[in-house]
Amino acid sequence: MDSQCDNCINCEYDSEYDEYYCGVSLDMDEAESFMLGKTKSCPFYRPGDEYTIVRKQN
């Protein structure tokens, strides 16, 4: 089962480490809330992929 991060538009690939990571940084309060489980989902989650913007332009 894919996690919410697997299909997020903010997910970026790092070729040096050969892995994906979230390109949006949380501030300290948001990170603490997310890590402690107070927030169940990422506040910056946006479904899509790198072609989402291109589809809107056409």
Contacts in CASP RR format, 6 or more apart in sequence:
PFRMAT RR
TARGET T0000
AUTHOR 0000-0000-0000
METHOD contacts of the structure
MODEL  1
MDSQCDNCINCEYDSEYDEYYCGVSLDMDEAESFMLGKTKSCPFYRPGDE
YTIVRKQN
4 41 0 8 1.000
4 42 0 8 1.000
4 45 0 8 1.000
5 11 0 8 1.000
5 20 0 8 1.000
5 22 0 8 1.000
5 42 0 8 1.000
5 45 0 8 1.000
6 20 0 8 1.000
7 47 0 8 1.000
7 48 0 8 1.000
7 49 0 8 1.000
8 22 0 8 1.000
8 42 0 8 1.000
8 44 0 8 1.000
8 45 0 8 1.000
8 46 0 8 1.000
8 47 0 8 1.000
8 48 0 8 1.000
9 46 0 8 1.000
9 47 0 8 1.000
9 48 0 8 1.000
9 49 0 8 1.000
9 50 0 8 1.000
9 52 0 8 1.000
10 22 0 8 1.000
10 23 0 8 1.000
10 24 0 8 1.000
10 44 0 8 1.000
10 45 0 8 1.000
10 46 0 8 1.000
11 20 0 8 1.000
11 21 0 8 1.000
11 22 0 8 1.000
11 23 0 8 1.000
12 20 0 8 1.000
12 21 0 8 1.000
12 22 0 8 1.000
12 23 0 8 1.000
13 19 0 8 1.000
13 20 0 8 1.000
14 20 0 8 1.000
14 21 0 8 1.000
22 42 0 8 1.000
22 44 0 8 1.000
24 42 0 8 1.000
24 44 0 8 1.000
26 34 0 8 1.000
26 43 0 8 1.000
26 44 0 8 1.000
30 39 0 8 1.000
30 43 0 8 1.000
33 39 0 8 1.000
34 42 0 8 1.000
END
